[in-house]
């Protein structure tokens, strides 16, 4: 990372990943061209989880080229007097793996759903039972994680972090 004073540690990166409601998944398309898409993702340990239609472009790309990059942005605030923005960001480079075992897929969907939906209950099980066959679920191992933050003091000077949490 070029700006070491903005670098944040792994705990901070996990916090941003956990609170982000959407992220951008970048990958290589089946035709070799770049492809990126905004997605909902959840994290559990050293893995990110996402789902897709079995026959969608995203699933096809992940199957053909499993190396991916995911970016997430946490809190932001425009700072017009400084001609910039305060932000928190994370970039994850990793390898996607499709889960095919029904029990693993269901557990990943439970983790995913717990982040974005109301308490799971019977409605979750009905939804999983109805959609598991047509849903692709991918787990991305977070091979490399970098995070940074830009934040200003009330006097307008930039805070320096330097890989602090």
N, CA, C and O of each residue as an XYZ file, in Angstrom:
660
protein
N       0.851     -1.177      0.000
C       0.000      0.000      0.000
C       0.892      1.234      0.000
O       1.821      1.342      0.800
N       0.604      2.144     -0.890
C       1.441      3.329     -1.053
C       1.347      4.259      0.151
O       2.376      4.720      0.644
N       0.147      4.546      0.636
C      -0.033      5.493      1.746
C      -0.120      4.739      3.070
O      -1.212      4.509      3.591
N       1.028      4.359      3.605
C       1.101      3.542      4.821
C       0.415      4.192      6.017
O      -0.077      3.494      6.903
N       0.378      5.525      6.050
C      -0.268      6.197      7.187
C      -1.785      5.998      7.190
O      -2.445      6.280      8.191
N      -2.334      5.517      6.087
C      -3.774      5.258      6.001
C      -4.105      3.775      6.175
O      -5.275      3.403      6.257
N      -3.082      2.939      6.229
C      -3.290      1.497      6.320
C      -3.878      1.111      7.667
O      -3.482      1.635      8.708
N      -4.831      0.189      7.630
C      -5.478     -0.314      8.831
C      -5.270     -1.823      8.905
O      -4.969     -2.468      7.900
N      -5.435     -2.378     10.104
C      -5.187     -3.797     10.324
C      -6.363     -4.693      9.964
O      -7.410     -4.233      9.509
N      -6.156     -5.980     10.181
C      -7.132     -6.999      9.812
C      -8.431     -6.867     10.606
O      -9.512     -7.061     10.050
N      -8.343     -6.547     11.872
C      -9.564     -6.386     12.682
C     -10.445     -5.267     12.109
O     -11.664     -5.416     12.031
N      -9.837     -4.170     11.715
C     -10.571     -3.068     11.086
C     -11.179     -3.536      9.761
O     -12.334     -3.229      9.467
N     -10.410     -4.275      8.965
C     -10.917     -4.781      7.688
C     -12.141     -5.656      7.903
O     -13.129     -5.529      7.181
N     -12.086     -6.539      8.886
C     -13.240     -7.396      9.185
C     -14.443     -6.566      9.599
O     -15.569     -6.881      9.212
N     -14.230     -5.512     10.378
C     -15.326     -4.650     10.802
C     -16.006     -3.994      9.595
O     -17.234     -3.938      9.529
N     -15.218     -3.506      8.655
C     -15.779     -2.875      7.448
C     -16.517     -3.917      6.609
O     -17.624     -3.659      6.136
N     -15.918     -5.082      6.424
C     -16.579     -6.142      5.656
C     -17.894     -6.562      6.298
O     -18.875     -6.826      5.603
N     -17.912     -6.621      7.615
C     -19.117     -7.066      8.322
C     -20.250     -6.054      8.248
O     -21.420     -6.437      8.242
N     -19.920     -4.775      8.191
C     -20.999     -3.777      8.165
C     -21.407     -3.353      6.759
O     -22.468     -2.757      6.575
N     -20.569     -3.657      5.760
C     -20.894     -3.258      4.387
C     -22.147     -3.994      3.905
O     -22.243     -5.215      4.029
N     -23.102     -3.244      3.357
C     -24.325     -3.855      2.860
C     -24.150     -4.385      1.441
O     -24.902     -5.255      1.004
N     -23.178     -3.871      0.736
C     -22.873     -4.371     -0.604
C     -21.394     -4.166     -0.864
O     -20.743     -3.331     -0.236
N     -20.874     -4.945     -1.802
C     -19.477     -4.883     -2.196
C     -19.422     -5.013     -3.717
O     -20.431     -5.301     -4.360
N     -18.262     -4.803     -4.273
C     -18.087     -4.998     -5.708
C     -17.183     -6.205     -5.920
O     -16.070     -6.268     -5.399
N     -17.685     -7.160     -6.695
C     -16.939     -8.361     -7.043
C     -16.364     -8.164     -8.438
O     -17.106     -7.947     -9.396
N     -15.039     -8.242     -8.551
C     -14.355     -8.101     -9.844
C     -13.732     -9.433    -10.204
O     -13.134    -10.114     -9.371
N     -13.890     -9.787    -11.477
C     -13.388    -11.075    -11.935
C     -13.138    -11.019    -13.435
O     -13.367     -9.999    -14.084
N     -12.674    -12.116    -13.958
C     -12.470    -12.243    -15.393
C     -13.683    -12.967    -15.954
O     -14.088    -14.012    -15.443
N     -14.259    -12.402    -17.007
C     -15.412    -13.023    -17.649
C     -15.030    -14.285    -18.396
O     -13.851    -14.545    -18.639
N     -16.030    -15.061    -18.756
C     -15.761    -16.302    -19.496
C     -15.094    -16.004    -20.836
O     -14.406    -16.859    -21.392
N     -15.297    -14.788    -21.355
C     -14.687    -14.384    -22.627
C     -13.308    -13.737    -22.437
O     -12.694    -13.283    -23.403
N     -12.826    -13.699    -21.190
C     -11.520    -13.122    -20.905
C     -11.553    -11.625    -20.633
O     -10.527    -11.036    -20.292
N     -12.710    -11.010    -20.777
C     -12.852     -9.575    -20.533
C     -13.118     -9.314    -19.050
O     -13.650    -10.187    -18.364
N     -12.760     -8.130    -18.540
C     -13.060     -7.800    -17.145
C     -14.564     -7.765    -16.916
O     -15.333     -7.397    -17.804
N     -14.971     -8.153    -15.715
C     -16.383     -8.136    -15.340
C     -16.460     -7.837    -13.851
O     -15.764     -8.466    -13.054
N     -17.299     -6.883    -13.471
C     -17.518     -6.608    -12.051
C     -19.004     -6.375    -11.835
O     -19.729     -5.973    -12.745
N     -19.441     -6.637    -10.607
C     -20.850     -6.524    -10.284
C     -21.002     -6.204     -8.801
O     -20.281     -6.762     -7.973
N     -21.934     -5.311     -8.452
C     -22.204     -5.085     -7.027
C     -22.989     -6.268     -6.472
O     -23.923     -6.756     -7.107
N     -22.603     -6.725     -5.283
C     -23.232     -7.898     -4.690
C     -23.393     -7.733     -3.187
O     -22.737     -6.897     -2.567
N     -24.268     -8.537     -2.613
C     -24.346     -8.695     -1.158
C     -23.400     -9.824     -0.787
O     -23.386    -10.868     -1.439
N     -22.624     -9.620      0.238
C     -21.644    -10.606      0.687
C     -21.696    -10.650      2.203
O     -22.015     -9.654      2.852
N     -21.386    -11.792      2.756
C     -21.209    -11.890      4.195
C     -19.884    -12.581      4.480
O     -19.359    -13.325      3.651
N     -19.359    -12.321      5.660
C     -18.065    -12.896      6.052
C     -18.273    -13.831      7.223
O     -19.075    -13.561      8.117
N     -17.540    -14.937      7.210
C     -17.469    -15.842      8.350
C     -16.023    -16.303      8.431
O     -15.560    -17.066      7.583
N     -15.319    -15.845      9.441
C     -13.902    -16.180      9.565
C     -13.110    -15.610      8.407
O     -13.179    -14.414      8.125
N     -12.366    -16.462      7.744
C     -11.503    -16.049      6.628
C     -12.180    -16.229      5.269
O     -11.513    -16.269      4.235
N     -13.508    -16.335      5.280
C     -14.236    -16.552      4.037
C     -15.325    -15.506      3.836
O     -15.949    -15.034      4.788
N     -15.534    -15.159      2.572
C     -16.690    -14.375      2.162
C     -17.642    -15.329      1.456
O     -17.209    -16.255      0.770
N     -18.941    -15.099      1.627
C     -19.957    -15.949      1.001
C     -20.868    -15.100      0.137
O     -21.227    -13.979      0.496
N     -21.236    -15.655     -1.009
C     -22.191    -14.998     -1.895
C     -23.008    -16.066     -2.595
O     -22.630    -17.237     -2.635
N     -24.130    -15.642     -3.142
C     -24.968    -16.592     -3.876
C     -25.298    -16.023     -5.235
O     -25.106    -14.836     -5.501
N     -25.801    -16.900     -6.095
C     -26.049    -16.544     -7.487
C     -27.054    -17.526     -8.065
O     -27.301    -18.590     -7.498
N     -27.626    -17.153     -9.197
C     -28.380    -18.129     -9.976
C     -27.381    -19.146    -10.531
O     -26.242    -18.790    -10.834
N     -27.786    -20.372    -10.661
C     -26.903    -21.420    -11.192
C     -26.367    -21.072    -12.579
O     -25.211    -21.360    -12.888
N     -27.203    -20.454    -13.415
C     -26.813    -20.205    -14.801
C     -26.464    -18.739    -15.079
O     -26.323    -18.351    -16.239
N     -26.327    -17.948    -14.062
C     -26.036    -16.539    -14.275
C     -24.601    -16.287    -14.712
O     -23.732    -17.149    -14.584
N     -24.373    -15.084    -15.231
C     -23.034    -14.709    -15.698
C     -22.014    -14.744    -14.563
O     -20.877    -15.177    -14.752
N     -22.429    -14.284    -13.384
C     -21.523    -14.284    -12.235
C     -21.034    -15.703    -11.936
O     -19.833    -15.918    -11.768
N     -21.945    -16.667    -11.867
C     -21.576    -18.049    -11.583
C     -20.671    -18.607    -12.679
O     -19.703    -19.309    -12.388
N     -20.978    -18.300    -13.916
C     -20.149    -18.781    -15.031
C     -18.732    -18.238    -14.924
O     -17.763    -18.967    -15.133
N     -18.615    -16.956    -14.598
C     -17.284    -16.336    -14.467
C     -16.500    -16.980    -13.324
O     -15.324    -17.306    -13.482
N     -17.153    -17.164    -12.172
C     -16.471    -17.734    -11.010
C     -16.015    -19.164    -11.274
O     -14.949    -19.575    -10.814
N     -16.811    -19.910    -12.003
C     -16.419    -21.290    -12.332
C     -15.235    -21.315    -13.306
O     -14.351    -22.164    -13.188
N     -15.219    -20.397    -14.252
C     -14.164    -20.371    -15.265
C     -12.858    -19.773    -14.740
O     -11.769    -20.230    -15.087
N     -12.982    -18.752    -13.905
C     -11.815    -18.018    -13.396
C     -12.043    -17.707    -11.915
O     -12.585    -16.648    -11.596
N     -11.649    -18.593    -11.010
C     -11.985    -18.418     -9.593
C     -11.195    -17.338     -8.848
O     -11.565    -16.986     -7.728
N     -10.130    -16.808     -9.428
C      -9.401    -15.721     -8.753
C     -10.220    -14.447     -8.873
O     -10.615    -14.059     -9.973
N     -10.478    -13.790     -7.735
C     -11.347    -12.615     -7.717
C     -10.757    -11.521     -6.846
O      -9.799    -11.726     -6.100
N     -11.365    -10.356     -6.970
C     -11.055     -9.217     -6.118
C     -12.390     -8.634     -5.668
O     -13.288     -8.421     -6.483
N     -12.515     -8.379     -4.375
C     -13.732     -7.811     -3.807
C     -13.358     -6.512     -3.110
O     -12.394     -6.468     -2.346
N     -14.121     -5.452     -3.373
C     -13.882     -4.194     -2.669
C     -15.130     -3.811     -1.894
O     -16.256     -4.018     -2.346
N     -14.901     -3.247     -0.717
C     -15.996     -2.801      0.144
C     -15.664     -1.409      0.660
O     -14.506     -1.090      0.928
N     -16.694     -0.589      0.794
C     -16.541      0.752      1.348
C     -17.431      0.848      2.573
O     -18.618      0.530      2.519
N     -16.854      1.286      3.667
C     -17.618      1.476      4.903
C     -18.177      2.884      4.959
O     -18.745      3.377      3.984
N     -18.015      3.521      6.092
C     -18.537      4.871      6.285
C     -17.804      5.864      5.390
O     -16.595      5.764      5.183
N     -18.557      6.817      4.867
C     -17.984      7.887      4.059
C     -18.557      9.224      4.498
O     -19.654      9.286      5.054
N     -17.812     10.292      4.248
C     -18.287     11.651      4.512
C     -17.534     12.599      3.601
O     -16.304     12.644      3.611
N     -18.285     13.359      2.811
C     -17.656     14.372      1.969
C     -17.019     15.443      2.834
O     -17.591     15.865      3.839
N     -15.836     15.880      2.439
C     -15.121     16.958      3.122
C     -14.785     17.989      2.047
O     -13.642     18.071      1.599
N     -15.793     18.787      1.627
C     -15.596     19.688      0.492
C     -14.516     20.741      0.724
O     -13.829     21.138     -0.217
N     -14.360     21.196      1.961
C     -13.339     22.215      2.222
C     -11.927     21.671      2.042
O     -10.980     22.446      1.906
N     -11.773     20.336      2.039
C     -10.484     19.690      1.799
C     -10.417     19.061      0.400
O      -9.404     18.471      0.025
N     -11.525     19.197     -0.378
C     -11.602     18.621     -1.717
C     -11.374     17.106     -1.698
O     -10.678     16.556     -2.551
N     -11.977     16.447     -0.706
C     -11.769     15.002     -0.559
C     -12.952     14.375      0.173
O     -13.980     15.016      0.393
N     -12.785     13.129      0.536
C     -13.797     12.354      1.240
C     -13.141     11.540      2.341
O     -12.077     10.954      2.139
N     -13.779     11.502      3.516
C     -13.388     10.534      4.534
C     -13.990      9.196      4.115
O     -15.109      9.147      3.603
N     -13.254      8.124      4.330
C     -13.792      6.810      3.965
C     -13.048      5.700      4.684
O     -11.961      5.886      5.232
N     -13.686      4.535      4.656
C     -13.095      3.281      5.097
C     -13.224      2.327      3.911
O     -14.294      2.230      3.310
N     -12.151      1.626      3.573
C     -12.248      0.700      2.442
C     -11.416     -0.548      2.687
O     -10.442     -0.548      3.440
N     -11.844     -1.612      2.017
C     -11.155     -2.898      2.103
C     -11.088     -3.485      0.696
O     -12.045     -3.404     -0.073
N      -9.948     -4.072      0.379
C      -9.793     -4.826     -0.852
C      -9.365     -6.238     -0.463
O      -8.405     -6.430      0.284
N     -10.093     -7.214     -0.983
C      -9.805     -8.623     -0.722
C      -9.466     -9.291     -2.046
O     -10.216     -9.182     -3.016
N      -8.349     -9.972     -2.079
C      -8.014    -10.820     -3.219
C      -8.166    -12.253     -2.733
O      -7.696    -12.607     -1.651
N      -8.824    -13.068     -3.540
C      -9.058    -14.421     -3.079
C      -9.424    -15.370     -4.185
O      -9.394    -15.036     -5.369
N      -9.772    -16.571     -3.760
C     -10.117    -17.651     -4.661
C     -11.505    -18.156     -4.320
O     -11.775    -18.545     -3.184
N     -12.384    -18.149     -5.311
C     -13.764    -18.586     -5.117
C     -13.869    -20.091     -5.330
O     -13.210    -20.669     -6.194
N     -14.712    -20.700     -4.519
C     -14.978    -22.124     -4.614
C     -16.486    -22.309     -4.528
O     -17.131    -21.766     -3.631
N     -17.042    -23.065     -5.446
C     -18.478    -23.317     -5.403
C     -18.774    -24.421     -4.395
O     -18.137    -25.474     -4.400
N     -19.745    -24.161     -3.537
C     -20.178    -25.181     -2.584
C     -21.239    -26.043     -3.266
O     -22.215    -25.522     -3.806
N     -21.048    -27.350     -3.241
C     -22.000    -28.247     -3.882
C     -22.720    -29.151     -2.887
O     -23.805    -29.650     -3.186
N     -22.149    -29.367     -1.730
C     -22.804    -30.173     -0.706
C     -24.020    -29.407     -0.182
O     -23.871    -28.273      0.274
N     -25.223    -29.997     -0.233
C     -26.424    -29.282      0.214
C     -26.345    -28.755      1.645
O     -26.843    -27.664      1.924
N     -25.733    -29.502      2.548
C     -25.622    -29.043      3.938
C     -24.705    -27.815      4.031
O     -25.006    -26.876      4.768
N     -23.595    -27.817      3.291
C     -22.693    -26.656      3.279
C     -23.380    -25.435      2.672
O     -23.249    -24.323      3.182
N     -24.114    -25.651      1.579
C     -24.832    -24.550      0.937
C     -25.861    -23.955      1.903
O     -25.979    -22.735      2.022
N     -26.595    -24.818      2.584
C     -27.621    -24.333      3.511
C     -26.990    -23.546      4.655
O     -27.519    -22.506      5.047
N     -25.879    -24.018      5.195
C     -25.208    -23.300      6.278
C     -24.702    -21.941      5.790
O     -24.823    -20.943      6.501
N     -24.137    -21.899      4.583
C     -23.674    -20.622      4.028
C     -24.843    -19.664      3.839
O     -24.721    -18.475      4.134
N     -25.964    -20.162      3.356
C     -27.144    -19.302      3.191
C     -27.689    -18.834      4.534
O     -28.207    -17.722      4.636
N     -27.577    -19.668      5.567
C     -27.997    -19.253      6.905
C     -27.127    -18.094      7.402
O     -27.637    -17.113      7.943
N     -25.818    -18.218      7.213
C     -24.891    -17.151      7.610
C     -25.204    -15.875      6.828
O     -25.257    -14.782      7.391
N     -25.408    -16.038      5.534
C     -25.714    -14.908      4.664
C     -27.021    -14.233      5.088
O     -27.080    -13.012      5.235
N     -28.055    -15.033      5.281
C     -29.374    -14.513      5.609
C     -29.385    -13.833      6.969
O     -30.095    -12.845      7.158
N     -28.614    -14.342      7.912
C     -28.566    -13.743      9.250
C     -28.094    -12.296      9.198
O     -28.494    -11.488     10.036
N     -27.256    -11.958      8.234
C     -26.756    -10.584      8.117
C     -27.806     -9.651      7.530
O     -27.919     -8.506      7.966
N     -28.572    -10.113      6.556
C     -29.421     -9.219      5.784
C     -30.916     -9.319      6.070
O     -31.679     -8.465      5.618
N     -31.351    -10.329      6.800
C     -32.786    -10.548      6.971
C     -33.182    -10.594      8.439
O     -32.335    -10.624      9.332
N     -34.472    -10.598      8.659
C     -35.036    -10.721      9.999
C     -34.675    -12.100     10.561
O     -34.067    -12.912      9.865
N     -35.044    -12.364     11.809
C     -34.778    -13.696     12.363
C     -35.226    -14.790     11.391
O     -36.261    -14.673     10.735
N     -34.435    -15.841     11.316
C     -34.581    -16.829     10.267
C     -35.863    -17.651     10.357
O     -36.710    -17.546      9.470
N     -36.029    -18.446     11.375
C     -37.249    -19.215     11.589
C     -37.663    -20.115     10.449
O     -36.851    -20.498      9.606
N     -38.942    -20.444     10.439
C     -39.502    -21.376      9.454
C     -39.469    -20.812      8.036
O     -39.309    -21.570      7.080
N     -39.618    -19.506      7.885
C     -39.614    -18.902      6.549
C     -38.284    -19.161      5.844
O     -38.254    -19.405      4.638
N     -37.198    -19.110      6.591
C     -35.882    -19.384      6.004
C     -35.835    -20.810      5.465
O     -35.420    -21.035      4.328
N     -36.255    -21.761      6.273
C     -36.193    -23.151      5.847
C     -37.063    -23.405      4.619
O     -36.671    -24.161      3.730
N     -38.227    -22.789      4.563
C     -39.089    -22.936      3.377
C     -38.395    -22.366      2.138
O     -38.417    -22.977      1.070
N     -37.790    -21.208      2.289
C     -37.099    -20.570      1.162
C     -35.935    -21.426      0.681
O     -35.752    -21.610     -0.523
N     -35.149    -21.950      1.618
C     -34.021    -22.806      1.254
C     -34.525    -24.071      0.560
O     -33.981    -24.478     -0.467
N     -35.552    -24.684      1.117
C     -36.097    -25.902      0.508
C     -36.570    -25.644     -0.921
O     -36.415    -26.500     -1.792
N     -37.148    -24.463     -1.162
C     -37.676    -24.120     -2.483
C     -36.592    -23.712     -3.483
O     -36.781    -23.857     -4.691
N     -35.458    -23.204     -2.992
C     -34.497    -22.598     -3.920
C     -33.108    -23.228     -3.940
O     -32.292    -22.854     -4.783
N     -32.812    -24.152     -3.061
C     -31.444    -24.656     -2.936
C     -30.917    -25.261     -4.240
O     -29.749    -25.068     -4.577
N     -31.746    -25.978     -4.962
C     -31.311    -26.634     -6.200
C     -30.933    -25.619     -7.276
O     -30.010    -25.861     -8.053
N     -31.630    -24.492     -7.331
C     -31.361    -23.516     -8.396
C     -30.419    -22.387     -7.956
O     -30.160    -21.453     -8.714
N     -29.915    -22.487     -6.726
C     -29.029    -21.451     -6.194
C     -27.594    -21.951     -6.150
O     -27.318    -23.031     -5.628
N     -26.688    -21.162     -6.698
C     -25.254    -21.434     -6.581
C     -24.738    -20.638     -5.384
O     -25.109    -19.480     -5.192
N     -23.894    -21.259     -4.594
C     -23.308    -20.602     -3.431
C     -21.793    -20.719     -3.562
O     -21.261    -21.797     -3.827
N     -21.110    -19.596     -3.373
C     -19.656    -19.555     -3.492
C     -19.042    -19.064     -2.190
O     -19.592    -18.209     -1.496
N     -17.894    -19.631     -1.887
C     -17.095    -19.229     -0.728
C     -15.779    -18.714     -1.282
O     -15.123    -19.388     -2.077
N     -15.397    -17.521     -0.862
C     -14.139    -16.921     -1.310
C     -13.163    -16.908     -0.137
O     -13.408    -16.263      0.882
N     -12.067    -17.621     -0.294
C     -11.030    -17.550      0.734
C     -10.322    -16.214      0.598
O      -9.901    -15.842     -0.497
N     -10.190    -15.498      1.690
C      -9.539    -14.183      1.670
C      -8.027    -14.394      1.734
O      -7.435    -14.439      2.813
N      -7.419    -14.523      0.554
C      -5.979    -14.768      0.474
C      -5.161    -13.547      0.890
O      -4.117    -13.682      1.528
N      -5.633    -12.374      0.533
C      -4.941    -11.112      0.843
C      -5.981    -10.054      1.166
O      -6.934     -9.856      0.413
N      -5.794     -9.375      2.291
C      -6.742     -8.348      2.723
C      -5.974     -7.079      3.030
O      -5.025     -7.098      3.813
N      -6.380     -5.965      2.412
C      -5.816     -4.663      2.749
C      -6.957     -3.719      3.074
O      -8.026     -3.775      2.467
N      -6.712     -2.855      4.036
C      -7.729     -1.891      4.449
C      -7.073     -0.543      4.670
O      -5.913     -0.448      5.069
N      -7.849      0.499      4.399
C      -7.339      1.836      4.694
C      -8.486      2.746      5.097
O      -9.663      2.454      4.885
N      -8.086      3.861      5.688
C      -9.059      4.810      6.210
C      -8.491      6.213      6.076
O      -7.309      6.453      6.323
N      -9.354      7.129      5.681
C      -9.029      8.550      5.675
C     -10.034      9.210      6.600
O     -11.245      9.091      6.413
N      -9.516      9.908      7.602
C     -10.370     10.579      8.579
C      -9.672     11.853      9.023
O      -8.446     11.900      9.119
N     -10.469     12.893      9.295
C      -9.916     14.192      9.678
C     -10.335     14.567     11.089
O     -11.426     14.224     11.546
N      -9.452     15.274     11.765
C      -9.765     15.836     13.080
C     -10.693     17.035     12.884
O     -10.821     17.542     11.770
N     -11.340     17.490     13.958
C     -12.201     18.676     13.842
C     -11.470     19.916     13.310
O     -12.083     20.788     12.694
N     -10.138     19.987     13.557
C      -9.386     21.146     13.052
C      -9.024     21.012     11.569
O      -8.408     21.910     10.995
N      -9.409     19.883     10.949
C      -9.175     19.698      9.518
C      -7.906     18.949      9.168
O      -7.671     18.665      7.993
N      -7.072     18.616     10.160
C      -5.863     17.852      9.855
C      -6.197     16.354      9.781
O      -7.068     15.850     10.490
N      -5.485     15.684      8.912
C      -5.750     14.254      8.714
C      -5.175     13.436      9.853
O      -4.035     13.645     10.267
N      -5.973     12.497     10.358
C      -5.481     11.553     11.358
C      -4.531     10.589     10.688
O      -4.734     10.210      9.535
N      -3.500     10.193     11.398
C      -2.532      9.219     10.890
C      -2.741      7.925     11.661
O      -2.778      7.939     12.891
N      -2.879      6.796     10.949
C      -3.156      5.517     11.595
C      -1.969      4.590     11.545
O      -1.538      4.108     12.593
N      -1.412      4.313     10.369
C      -0.245      3.457     10.244
C      -0.442      2.044     10.755
O       0.246      1.616     11.682
N      -1.386      1.307     10.155
C      -1.667     -0.105     10.479
C      -2.155     -0.289     11.906
O      -1.946     -1.342     12.509
N      -2.797      0.724     12.438
C      -3.407      0.604     13.759
C      -4.831      0.135     13.612
O      -5.413      0.255     12.534
N      -5.405     -0.395     14.671
C      -6.809     -0.845     14.657
C      -7.729      0.302     14.996
O      -8.947      0.125     15.035
